[in-house]
């Protein structure tokens, strides 16, 4: 009954994080999506990740475009900043907000139609510019709001609910993100919360362009035999390359794994991303290896999931623009108008 508001009262014994918030404090309104929609599981994973990372909700800016996926920010982080943009334009709106105020944590939520069709150009440019953000695509391979047409990420040969076969090649946003320069690239499944929550935590801590492609079955139009985005298909063809642990600075760091089975990277804030390798030869620090692995598994009919690539020392848009450490929206007249002497010196350098 989505028309009923969530109660504001919390049970007094609910667990609290270091900020004194309970998990309920990171929720939003009641979801209006179909019961069983994978998108709701992603919302739940985002809530859990922010709760475990002790992130103050007001430090997060969540942005989206148009589609079922772009409705989901309403269902999590109800006390955060939010902006619902037009179809496919979330990346440019987020980029502008990020340039103005670099102190916020930026979370962009999109869908396969929103990012791989009308917003494909914007997706490409936000990745290549290295905007410091977590970009989550809730990927179900269909246009759910317009009754189940194939989206650009639908695999060639997959079957629609009405029996039509998709004759077009699919767009793999993971491969695009890798090629365009994203410095944290992962794929997961909405039905695998144990894998998804740590991947989201790692992305939120990453100071660069972090991209997550989350396969999220549409129970109304794409959860049948013949679909390659259904719950059963993804479970049967999921090929995890690693398992991720996120260790923040206030947790003791210990290693209990045999030599060669673990890969660690230290983030800017001191947190540690620890990869426990399932595919023993996989190297998550190689962009080329990640692209080759993803494509080779696709050719076998498998879906590679896990943290596929990360760069230990990423650069973001502010590094490229050489902006000041103070957020631009906090600069006052003294910093913005240095006076006639500085203007004369600048003009002299152009003569």
C-alpha positions in Angstrom: 0.0 0.0 0.0 2.3 2.7 -1.3 -0.1 5.5 -0.5 0.6 5.0 3.2 3.4 7.1 4.6 6.2 5.3 6.5 5.9 5.8 10.2 8.4 8.3 11.6 8.8 6.5 14.9 11.8 4.2 15.2 12.2 1.2 17.5 14.5 2.4 20.4 16.8 -0.7 20.0 17.5 -0.3 16.3 21.3 -0.5 15.7 23.0 2.9 15.2 26.2 3.8 13.4 28.9 6.2 14.6 26.8 9.2 13.7 23.9 8.0 15.8 21.7 7.2 12.8 19.8 4.0 12.3 19.3 2.3 8.9 15.8 3.8 8.9 17.4 7.3 8.7 18.8 6.5 5.3 15.4 5.4 3.8 13.1 7.4 1.6 9.4 7.0 0.8 7.6 3.8 0.2 8.5 2.4 -3.3 5.8 2.5 -6.0 7.7 0.1 -8.3 6.3 -3.4 -9.0 6.7 -5.9 -6.2 9.9 -7.8 -6.7 11.6 -5.2 -8.9 15.3 -5.5 -8.8 15.6 -1.7 -8.5 14.2 -1.9 -4.9 17.0 -4.3 -4.0 19.5 -1.7 -5.3 17.9 1.0 -3.2 18.2 -1.3 -0.2 21.9 -1.9 -0.9 22.6 1.9 -1.2 20.9 2.4 2.1 23.0 -0.3 3.8 26.2 1.0 2.2 25.7 4.6 3.4 24.7 3.4 6.9 27.8 1.2 7.2 30.1 4.0 6.0 28.7 6.4 8.6 27.8 9.0 5.8 25.8 11.9 7.0 22.8 12.0 4.6 23.0 15.8 4.1 26.5 15.3 2.5 25.0 13.3 -0.4 23.6 14.7 -3.6 21.6 12.2 -5.6 20.7 12.9 -9.2 18.7 11.0 -11.8 17.1 11.2 -15.2 13.9 9.6 -16.4 12.6 6.0 -16.1 11.8 3.4 -13.5 15.5 3.6 -12.3 15.4 7.4 -12.1 12.4 7.2 -9.7 14.4 5.2 -7.2 16.3 8.1 -5.5 12.9 8.9 -3.9 13.1 5.6 -2.1 16.5 6.1 -0.4 18.4 8.9 1.5 15.3 11.0 2.1 17.3 13.6 4.0 19.8 14.1 1.1 20.0 16.7 -1.6 18.2 15.5 -4.7 17.6 16.5 -8.3 15.5 14.7 -10.9 16.7 15.9 -14.3 15.3 15.3 -17.8 15.8 12.1 -19.9 19.5 11.3 -20.3 20.8 14.6 -18.9 21.7 13.5 -15.4 25.5 13.5 -16.1 25.7 17.2 -17.2 23.5 18.4 -14.3 25.6 16.4 -11.8 28.8 17.8 -13.4 27.7 21.3 -12.9 26.8 20.7 -9.3 30.1 18.9 -8.7 32.1 21.9 -10.2 30.2 24.3 -7.9 30.5 22.3 -4.7 33.2 19.6 -4.6 32.5 18.9 -0.9 29.4 16.8 -1.5 29.3 13.0 -2.3 27.7 12.7 -5.7 25.5 9.7 -6.6 24.0 9.5 -10.1 21.3 6.9 -10.7 20.3 6.0 -14.2 18.9 3.2 -16.3 19.9 1.3 -19.5 17.5 3.5 -21.6 18.5 6.7 -19.8 22.3 6.1 -20.2 22.7 3.8 -23.2 20.2 5.5 -25.6 19.2 9.1 -25.2 21.9 9.8 -22.7 24.8 7.8 -24.3 26.7 11.0 -25.2 26.4 12.4 -21.7 27.5 9.1 -20.2 30.6 9.1 -22.4 31.6 12.6 -21.5 31.1 12.3 -17.8 33.3 9.2 -17.8 36.1 10.7 -19.9 36.2 13.8 -17.8 36.6 11.8 -14.6 33.9 13.5 -12.6 34.1 12.4 -9.0 30.9 10.5 -8.7 29.3 7.1 -8.2 27.3 6.3 -11.4 24.9 3.4 -11.0 23.0 2.0 -13.9 20.0 -0.1 -13.0 20.1 -2.3 -16.0 17.0 -4.4 -17.0 17.3 -4.4 -20.8 13.8 -3.0 -21.4 11.8 0.2 -21.3 9.6 -0.6 -18.4 7.6 2.6 -18.3 6.6 2.2 -22.0 5.6 -1.5 -21.7 8.7 -3.6 -22.4 10.4 -2.6 -25.7 14.1 -3.7 -26.0 16.6 -1.2 -24.7 20.1 -0.7 -26.1 21.6 -3.1 -23.5 19.4 -6.0 -24.5 21.5 -8.9 -25.7 21.2 -9.9 -29.4 19.0 -13.0 -29.6 17.2 -12.4 -26.4 13.5 -12.8 -26.4 10.9 -10.3 -25.3 7.9 -11.2 -23.2 5.7 -11.3 -26.4 8.2 -13.6 -28.1 10.0 -11.1 -30.4 13.8 -11.7 -30.9 16.2 -8.8 -30.5 18.3 -8.6 -33.7 20.5 -5.7 -32.6 23.9 -5.9 -30.9 23.9 -4.7 -27.3 25.8 -1.8 -25.8 28.0 -2.9 -22.9 28.3 0.1 -20.6 31.1 -1.6 -18.6 33.3 -1.9 -21.7 32.5 1.7 -22.6 33.4 3.0 -19.1 36.7 1.1 -19.2 37.6 2.5 -22.6 36.5 6.0 -21.7 38.7 6.2 -18.6 36.6 5.4 -15.6 38.8 4.6 -12.6 36.5 2.3 -10.7 34.4 -0.1 -12.8 32.2 -2.9 -11.5 29.2 -5.1 -12.4 26.8 -6.7 -10.0 23.4 -8.3 -9.7 20.5 -6.8 -7.7 19.8 -10.2 -6.3 23.3 -10.5 -4.8 23.3 -8.1 -1.9 26.5 -9.6 -0.4 28.4 -8.6 -3.5 26.5 -5.3 -4.3 26.8 -3.5 -0.9 30.7 -3.7 -0.7 30.9 -2.6 -4.4 28.7 0.5 -3.6 30.8 1.3 -0.5 34.0 1.1 -2.5 32.6 3.3 -5.2 31.4 6.0 -2.7 34.9 6.1 -1.2 36.6 6.3 -4.6 37.8 9.8 -5.6 37.2 9.6 -9.3 34.7 8.4 -11.8 33.2 5.2 -10.4 30.7 3.2 -12.5 28.5 0.3 -11.5 26.4 -1.7 -13.9 23.8 -3.5 -11.9 21.7 -6.2 -13.6 18.2 -5.6 -12.3 15.5 -7.8 -13.6 12.1 -6.3 -14.6 9.5 -8.6 -13.1 6.8 -7.1 -15.4 8.4 -7.3 -18.8 11.8 -9.1 -18.7 11.8 -12.0 -16.3 10.8 -14.9 -18.5 12.5 -17.8 -20.4 14.5 -16.4 -23.3 15.5 -13.2 -21.4 19.1 -12.7 -20.6 18.3 -10.2 -17.8 16.0 -12.4 -15.8 16.6 -13.6 -12.2 17.1 -17.2 -13.3 19.4 -16.4 -16.2 21.7 -14.1 -14.2 22.0 -16.5 -11.3 22.9 -19.3 -13.7 25.4 -17.4 -15.7 27.0 -15.2 -13.1 30.8 -15.4 -13.1 32.2 -13.5 -10.1 35.9 -12.6 -10.4 36.5 -11.5 -6.8 34.9 -10.7 -3.5 35.4 -7.2 -2.1 36.0 -6.1 1.5 35.9 -2.4 2.3 38.0 -1.5 5.4 37.5 2.1 6.6 40.2 3.9 8.6 38.6 3.2 12.0 38.6 -0.6 11.5 41.6 -2.8 12.3 43.2 -4.0 9.1 44.2 -7.7 9.2 45.1 -10.2 6.5 44.3 -13.9 6.9 44.5 -15.1 3.3 47.2 -17.2 1.6 49.8 -15.3 -0.5 48.6 -14.5 -4.0 44.9 -14.7 -3.2 44.4 -11.1 -2.1 44.9 -7.7 -3.8 44.7 -4.5 -1.8 44.5 -0.8 -2.7 44.7 2.2 -0.4 42.2 5.0 -1.1 42.9 8.7 -0.6 41.0 8.8 2.7 43.0 5.9 4.1 40.4 3.2 3.6 41.5 -0.1 2.1 39.8 -2.0 -0.7 40.7 -5.7 -0.3 40.0 -8.0 -3.2 39.8 -11.7 -2.4 40.4 -13.3 -5.8 38.1 -16.1 -7.1 39.5 -16.0 -10.6 43.2 -16.5 -9.5 44.8 -14.9 -12.6 42.5 -11.9 -12.7 44.3 -8.5 -12.3 41.9 -5.7 -11.4 44.5 -3.0 -11.8 44.8 -3.6 -15.6 42.3 -1.8 -17.8 43.1 -3.9 -20.8 42.8 -7.2 -18.9 39.4 -6.1 -17.6 38.1 -5.4 -21.1 39.5 -8.7 -22.4 38.0 -10.7 -19.5 34.5 -9.1 -19.8 34.4 -9.7 -23.5 35.7 -13.3 -23.3 33.1 -14.1 -20.7 30.3 -12.5 -22.8 31.4 -14.7 -25.8 30.9 -17.7 -23.5 27.4 -16.6 -22.5 28.7 -15.7 -19.0 28.2 -12.4 -17.0 31.4 -11.2 -15.3 30.6 -9.5 -12.0 32.7 -8.0 -9.2 35.2 -5.2 -9.1 36.5 -5.4 -12.6 39.0 -2.4 -12.6 40.3 0.2 -10.3 43.0 2.8 -10.4 44.8 3.4 -7.1 45.6 7.1 -7.9 42.7 8.5 -9.9 42.4 12.0 -11.2 39.1 13.8 -11.2 37.7 16.8 -13.0 38.9 19.3 -10.4 42.4 18.1 -10.9 42.1 18.7 -14.7 40.6 22.1 -14.2 43.1 23.0 -11.4 40.3 24.4 -9.2 40.9 25.7 -5.7 40.2 23.5 -2.7 37.4 25.8 -1.5 34.1 24.9 -3.2 33.3 27.5 -5.9 29.9 28.3 -4.4 31.7 29.4 -1.2 34.0 31.9 -2.7 33.3 35.5 -1.8 34.0 38.9 -3.5 37.6 39.1 -2.2 38.6 35.9 -3.9 36.6 36.4 -7.0 37.6 40.1 -7.5 41.3 40.4 -6.7 41.5 44.1 -7.7 42.9 46.4 -10.4 46.5 45.5 -9.8 45.9 41.8 -10.4 43.8 42.6 -13.5 46.6 44.8 -14.9 49.2 42.1 -14.3 47.0 39.5 -16.0 46.3 41.7 -19.0 50.0 42.5 -19.4 50.7 38.8 -19.7 48.4 38.7 -22.7 50.0 41.6 -24.6 
